[in-house]
Amino acid sequence: MSSSRKKVIVRRITGETVPGYLPLAAFVHNRTVDLLDLSGHVIPIPLSDIKYICYVRDFNLNDSLNPERLTRRTFLARPRTEGLWLRITFRSPTPEADQLEGLAPIDASLLDDLINDAGLQLTPPDIRSNTQRIYVPRTAISDLQLIAVITTPSRKKPLPASAAPSLQSDLFNAPLPPNARPN
């Protein structure tokens, strides 16, 4: 586990935000997140109270409505990087649907996050914004849709050496015609 802590803004289900510091992974213990706040105190926050956690570049404490600067919540077009294109609908006390799209990894780290951290790590639609990564606990998700599996078609898998036909082996193993034999 990495001992370094990154800047995060925790958005609660109620809508309030709490800035602080968390490691990138393995920060959920006993269904709570121990957030190191800006004054150096550890604040335990239950996973059931968290809507999402944004790993941010800056805290933007003067912006009380949207300090994580998560302005674009959906992709404008098909993403270019590899991953699982997911659409999450959050459970919320209000009747309108609150949705967020992101890219989850295709590798086994997706399962590690679901099993160990009880949630998903996503790359947001706009990685140039203040938010670099988003963690969504499973308790905050009311609906999860897989939109697409994004892969790079230009990357071709190499064929195994035994499956690739070799013309050179046929050249030297073929029998010689009778008139081509040396005297």
ChimeraX attribute file (.defattr): number of C-alpha atoms within 10 A of each C-alpha:
attribute: neighborCount
match mode: 1-to-1
recipient: residues
	/A:1	8
	/A:2	8
	/A:3	9
	/A:4	9
	/A:5	14
	/A:6	13
	/A:7	19
	/A:8	29
	/A:9	27
	/A:10	25
	/A:11	20
	/A:12	19
	/A:13	17
	/A:14	12
	/A:15	11
	/A:16	13
	/A:17	21
	/A:18	18
	/A:19	23
	/A:20	23
	/A:21	21
	/A:22	23
	/A:23	17
	/A:24	18
	/A:25	16
	/A:26	15
	/A:27	15
	/A:28	18
	/A:29	14
	/A:30	7
	/A:31	14
	/A:32	17
	/A:33	19
	/A:34	17
	/A:35	24
	/A:36	19
	/A:37	17
	/A:38	12
	/A:39	7
	/A:40	10
	/A:41	11
	/A:42	14
	/A:43	14
	/A:44	13
	/A:45	16
	/A:46	15
	/A:47	23
	/A:48	14
	/A:49	16
	/A:50	24
	/A:51	24
	/A:52	24
	/A:53	23
	/A:54	26
	/A:55	24
	/A:56	22
	/A:57	14
	/A:58	15
	/A:59	19
	/A:60	15
	/A:61	14
	/A:62	8
	/A:63	10
	/A:64	10
	/A:65	11
	/A:66	15
	/A:67	21
	/A:68	27
	/A:69	16
	/A:70	19
	/A:71	12
	/A:72	14
	/A:73	15
	/A:74	15
	/A:75	16
	/A:76	9
	/A:77	7
	/A:78	10
	/A:79	17
	/A:80	9
	/A:81	12
	/A:82	14
	/A:83	20
	/A:84	21
	/A:85	24
	/A:86	19
	/A:87	20
	/A:88	19
	/A:89	17
	/A:90	21
	/A:91	18
	/A:92	16
	/A:93	9
	/A:94	8
	/A:95	7
	/A:96	8
	/A:97	12
	/A:98	13
	/A:99	16
	/A:100	18
	/A:101	22
	/A:102	23
	/A:103	27
	/A:104	20
	/A:105	17
	/A:106	15
	/A:107	10
	/A:108	8
	/A:109	13
	/A:110	16
	/A:111	15
	/A:112	15
	/A:113	17
	/A:114	15
	/A:115	11
	/A:116	13
	/A:117	23
	/A:118	19
	/A:119	22
	/A:120	23
	/A:121	24
	/A:122	23
	/A:123	21
	/A:124	23
	/A:125	24
	/A:126	17
	/A:127	12
	/A:128	8
	/A:129	15
	/A:130	19
	/A:131	25
	/A:132	19
	/A:133	19
	/A:134	23
	/A:135	23
	/A:136	22
	/A:137	23
	/A:138	20
	/A:139	15
	/A:140	21
	/A:141	18
	/A:142	14
	/A:143	12
	/A:144	15
	/A:145	11
	/A:146	12
	/A:147	14
	/A:148	14
	/A:149	15
	/A:150	16
	/A:151	14
	/A:152	10
	/A:153	6
	/A:154	6
	/A:155	7
	/A:156	7
	/A:157	6
	/A:158	7
	/A:159	8
	/A:160	7
	/A:161	8
	/A:162	7
	/A:163	7
	/A:164	9
	/A:165	9
	/A:166	10
	/A:167	8
	/A:168	8
	/A:169	9
	/A:170	10
	/A:171	10
	/A:172	9
	/A:173	8
	/A:174	8
	/A:175	8
	/A:176	10
	/A:177	7
	/A:178	7
	/A:179	7
	/A:180	7
	/A:181	7
	/A:182	5
	/A:183	4
